[in-house]
Every structure is written in C-alpha cells, then in structure tokens.
Amino acid sequence: MKKEEIGQMTEIFDSISQRTPDENIEFWFARDLMELLDYSRWENFQTVIKKAIVSCESAGYDPDDHFRDVTKMIPIGKTAQRRIDDFMLTRYACYLIAQNGDPQKERIAFAQSYFAIQTRKQELIEDRMRLQDRVEAREQLKESEKTLSCNIYERGVDAEGFGRIRSMGDAALFGGHTTQAMKEKYGITQTRPLADFLPTLTIAAKNLATEMTNHNVIQEDLVGESAIADEHVQNNESVRGMLGQRGIKPEDLPPEEDIKKLERRVKSEDKKIAKQSGKLS
C-alpha cells in the first residue's frame, strides 16, 4: 500500500469511529468496518468476529467489554424499516478482527497496524506495516524451508544435507558470500539464523528461491542431495539475477534489527491495546 493510500485509509477509518456519550470510549460499528475490510456478506464477517471473540477470551479479557451486541433499524423503502444485528467494537476488538481476517486482503493488513497504534499517526502506521511485512515474510520463509526439508528427506537427504543445500543457496544468492560470511559481515552470532537479521526484500528473495526449489523437486522428481542442491543453487542465481537487473545486490543491503526483538516488542505493545481501548460495558 502506497503512502498516499495509507493516508486516505487512515482518514476513512477515522471518519467512521464514534464515541460513547457517557464513558467517551471510542468504538466502531461492525457493519461499517465490514465494508472497509472488503467483506460483502455479513455472515462471512460474523465468522471473523466469532474468531476475534475467541482470541479475546484466550488473551484473558472479557469479550463483553469489547464486543457489544446491538440492533439497528435501517430504511428499506420510503417509509419501511428493517431491524438488523450489529456490534459495537472497541479498538481492541477491531484489532482482533483484523488479526483474524483474510490476510490476502490489503485492507486487513492496514487495519492490523491502524488499530494497533494508539495515536494513529500516519508515520507510525507506516512503520508498523513495514514491521508487519518483515515478520510475515520471515514466517513464510520458515514454512517454505520446512516444506523443503520434508520434501527432500523423502528423497534421500538428511538434516545435514538440507543444511548444506541451504548454505549453497545462500552463497548463490549473496554473490559467493557463504552463510557464515554474511553472519560475520552483519555481526551475527553462530547460533542465530541469518534470516532473522535480513531486510524484508532479501527474506522474500530467499523464500521465492526456496518455493521454486520445492516446486521443481516435485515436478521433476529430483532425488538425492546433488541434484536438489544444483536445483536450489540455480533458483537462487535466478533470483539474484532478477534483483541485479534492478541494481540490487543482496549482500550489500544493510542488516535489520533482530526480528526476535521486534516480535517481543510487538507482543508487548499488543498487550497494551486492550487497556488503552477502554471498556464498553
């Protein structure tokens, strides 16, 4: 999402927020939020709300404090009205809904950051979205590498062989710099994964090469460490070539903050959202 779009979405989300007359608690109506999050059917959005309520309970909070059932009358003609179900949602409830929403929807990703930031300043939302992108990219890489490990184990490659294959892929992606060489360049201890300190672009590049290897190992029925290593090296070289066409050398990109520290900070901040949101009941 571009900077201008983030600014526009911030204004739109702000415009539908309301406050309770007595407690002055900020809230959003679920049906208003549903449209902004690209859900067209109330039944589908209710499923997300139910998941969010479960998450609220699991976190140790009373859902009644953050999800209030209400009914509203809406016009269906010149004079007729119809009663519909709705929810009043605190910012914490909205955050949980975004966390449980369809991750493929771009506005869900925005909402996860929007409702996580107390002041909702655009630059803070942008920072949170970048952090979120990096964490998600790291999780995707973990999953693709886990899949590759399982795939090649069935094809005669043990854990040590997988490590060698991954290291050869790194050397291909980083222009001959081995995993250890990159760790030394970044000042990373031997026991920590290199990917935990890579920028989002490089993590995504590693993930793409790994997914290509996963695909071709199955499609071409590759067996044995040598054949699979050759495939993985070629895929990393291809990804490096694509980056090179845009003037990007992965080995020259600066390291990022330890992703484990970021995850701990996010969890710590998330715990504050419920308290900062206030209670509807």
C-alpha positions in Angstrom: 0.0 0.0 0.0 1.4 3.4 -1.1 2.0 6.3 1.3 -0.9 8.2 -0.2 -3.3 5.3 0.1 -2.3 4.8 3.8 -3.2 8.5 4.4 -6.5 8.1 2.7 -7.4 4.9 4.5 -6.4 6.5 7.8 -8.9 9.3 7.2 -11.6 6.9 6.2 -11.2 4.7 9.2 -11.1 7.8 11.4 -14.3 9.1 9.9 -16.4 6.0 10.9 -15.2 6.0 14.5 -17.6 7.1 17.2 -17.6 7.6 21.0 -20.0 6.5 23.7 -21.8 9.5 25.2 -21.1 8.6 28.8 -17.7 6.9 29.0 -16.3 8.6 25.9 -15.0 5.2 24.7 -14.0 5.2 21.0 -15.8 2.4 19.0 -16.7 1.3 15.5 -19.8 -0.4 14.3 -19.1 -3.8 12.8 -21.2 -3.3 9.7 -19.3 -0.1 8.9 -16.0 -1.9 9.4 -17.1 -4.8 7.3 -17.4 -2.7 4.2 -14.0 -1.1 4.7 -12.3 -4.5 5.1 -13.8 -5.7 1.8 -16.3 -8.2 3.2 -19.5 -8.2 1.2 -21.5 -10.7 3.3 -22.4 -10.2 6.9 -22.4 -13.9 7.5 -18.8 -14.1 6.5 -17.8 -11.2 8.6 -19.6 -12.7 11.6 -17.3 -15.7 11.3 -14.3 -13.4 11.7 -16.0 -11.6 14.7 -16.5 -15.0 16.4 -12.8 -15.9 15.9 -11.9 -12.5 17.3 -14.1 -13.1 20.4 -12.3 -16.4 21.0 -9.0 -14.6 20.7 -10.2 -12.1 23.2 -11.1 -14.8 25.7 -7.8 -16.6 25.1 -6.0 -13.4 26.0 -7.8 -13.3 29.3 -10.2 -10.5 28.6 -14.0 -10.4 28.9 -15.4 -10.2 25.3 -18.4 -8.3 26.7 -16.1 -5.4 27.4 -15.1 -5.1 23.8 -17.9 -6.6 21.7 -21.4 -5.3 22.4 -24.4 -6.7 20.6 -26.7 -4.1 19.3 -29.7 -3.9 16.8 -30.3 -1.0 14.4 -33.2 0.0 12.2 -32.3 0.6 8.6 -34.6 2.0 5.9 -35.7 -0.4 3.2 -38.0 2.0 1.3 -39.6 5.4 1.6 -41.3 4.6 4.9 -40.4 1.0 5.9 -37.6 -0.1 8.1 -35.9 -3.3 9.0 -34.1 -4.4 12.1 -30.5 -5.7 11.7 -27.9 -7.1 14.1 -24.7 -5.3 14.6 -21.8 -4.9 17.1 -20.2 -2.0 18.8 -16.5 -2.7 18.8 -13.6 -1.2 20.8 -10.3 -0.5 19.1 -9.1 -3.8 20.7 -12.0 -5.7 19.2 -11.3 -4.2 15.8 -7.6 -5.1 16.2 -8.5 -8.7 16.9 -10.9 -8.8 14.0 -8.1 -7.6 11.7 -5.8 -10.2 13.2 -8.3 -12.9 12.3 -9.3 -11.5 8.9 -8.3 -12.7 5.5 -4.6 -11.9 5.2 -4.9 -11.7 1.4 -7.0 -8.6 1.7 -4.8 -5.5 1.6 -7.1 -3.5 3.9 -6.8 -6.2 6.5 -3.0 -5.6 6.6 -3.6 -1.9 7.0 -6.2 -2.4 9.8 -3.8 -4.6 11.8 -1.5 -1.6 12.0 -4.1 1.1 12.2 -5.8 -0.4 15.3 -2.5 -1.3 16.9 -1.4 2.3 17.1 -2.9 4.5 19.8 -2.3 7.8 18.2 -2.8 6.6 14.7 -0.3 9.0 13.2 0.4 8.0 9.6 4.2 7.6 10.0 3.6 5.2 12.9 1.1 3.2 10.9 3.6 3.0 8.1 6.4 1.8 10.4 4.1 -0.8 11.9 3.1 -2.1 8.4 6.8 -2.4 7.4 7.5 -4.3 10.6 4.5 -6.5 10.0 5.6 -7.2 6.4 9.0 -8.3 7.6 7.6 -10.6 10.3 5.2 -12.2 7.8 7.9 -12.6 5.2 10.1 -14.4 7.9 7.2 -16.7 8.8 6.7 -17.6 5.1 10.3 -18.4 4.7 10.2 -20.7 7.7 7.2 -22.5 6.2 8.8 -22.9 2.8 12.1 -24.2 4.3 10.2 -26.6 6.5 8.4 -27.9 3.4 11.6 -28.2 1.5 13.2 -30.1 4.4 10.3 -32.6 4.5 10.3 -32.9 0.7 13.9 -33.7 0.4 14.0 -36.0 3.4 11.7 -38.3 1.5 14.2 -38.1 -1.4 17.2 -39.3 0.4 18.5 -36.1 2.0 19.0 -35.9 5.8 19.1 -32.8 8.1 22.8 -32.2 7.5 22.3 -32.4 3.7 19.5 -29.9 4.0 21.8 -27.5 5.8 24.4 -27.9 3.1 21.8 -27.3 0.3 20.5 -24.2 2.1 24.1 -22.9 2.6 24.9 -23.4 -1.1 21.7 -21.5 -2.0 22.8 -18.6 0.2 26.2 -18.4 -1.5 24.4 -18.2 -4.9 22.0 -15.5 -3.7 24.8 -13.4 -2.0 27.2 -13.5 -4.9 29.6 -16.1 -3.4 29.3 -15.0 0.2 28.5 -18.0 2.3 26.0 -18.0 5.2 28.9 -17.7 7.7 30.5 -14.9 5.7 27.2 -12.9 5.8 26.8 -13.6 9.5 30.3 -12.2 10.1 29.6 -9.2 7.9 26.4 -8.5 9.9 27.9 -9.4 13.3 25.5 -12.2 13.9 26.4 -15.0 16.4 26.8 -18.5 15.1 23.7 -19.8 16.8 21.3 -17.3 15.3 19.7 -17.7 11.8 20.9 -15.3 9.2 17.3 -14.7 8.0 16.4 -13.1 11.4 18.5 -10.1 10.5 17.8 -9.8 6.8 15.7 -7.0 5.3 12.3 -7.9 4.0 13.4 -7.9 0.4 16.2 -10.4 1.0 13.9 -12.6 3.1 11.3 -12.6 0.2 14.1 -13.4 -2.3 15.2 -16.4 -0.3 11.6 -17.5 0.1 11.0 -17.2 -3.7 14.0 -19.3 -4.5 13.0 -21.9 -1.9 9.5 -22.2 -3.2 10.9 -22.6 -6.8 13.0 -25.5 -5.5 10.0 -27.0 -3.7 8.1 -26.9 -6.9 10.8 -28.3 -9.2 11.8 -31.1 -6.7 8.3 -32.5 -7.1 7.7 -31.6 -10.7 11.0 -33.0 -11.9 11.1 -35.8 -9.3 14.6 -34.9 -8.2 16.3 -37.3 -5.9 19.5 -37.1 -3.8 21.5 -34.2 -2.4 23.5 -33.4 -5.5 20.5 -33.0 -7.8 18.5 -31.0 -5.3 21.5 -28.8 -4.4 22.0 -27.9 -8.1 18.4 -27.0 -8.4 18.5 -24.8 -5.4 21.6 -23.0 -6.5 20.1 -22.3 -9.9 17.0 -20.9 -8.4 18.9 -18.6 -6.1 21.1 -17.5 -9.0 17.9 -16.7 -11.0 16.5 -14.6 -8.2 19.8 -12.9 -7.8 19.8 -12.1 -11.5 16.4 -10.6 -11.3 17.4 -8.4 -8.4 20.6 -7.4 -10.3 18.5 -6.2 -13.2 17.1 -3.6 -10.8 20.6 -2.7 -9.4 20.1 -4.6 -6.2 22.9 -6.8 -4.6 21.6 -8.7 -1.6 25.0 -8.8 0.0 25.2 -5.0 0.0 21.9 -4.4 1.8 22.3 -3.4 5.4 21.0 -5.7 8.2 17.8 -5.1 10.0 17.0 -5.3 13.8 16.8 -8.8 15.2 13.4 -10.0 14.3 13.0 -11.8 17.6 13.3 -8.4 19.4 10.7 -7.0 17.1 8.3 -9.9 17.8 8.8 -9.4 21.5 8.1 -5.7 21.2 5.0 -6.2 19.2 3.6 -8.7 21.7 4.4 -6.3 24.5 2.6 -3.5 22.6 -0.3 -5.7 21.8 -1.0 -6.4 25.5 -1.5 -2.6 26.0 -4.1 -2.3 23.3 -7.0 -3.8 25.4 -6.3 -1.5 28.4 -5.9 1.6 26.2 -9.2 0.9 24.4 -11.4 1.1 27.5 -14.5 -1.0 28.1 -17.9 -0.7 26.6 -19.8 -2.3 29.5 
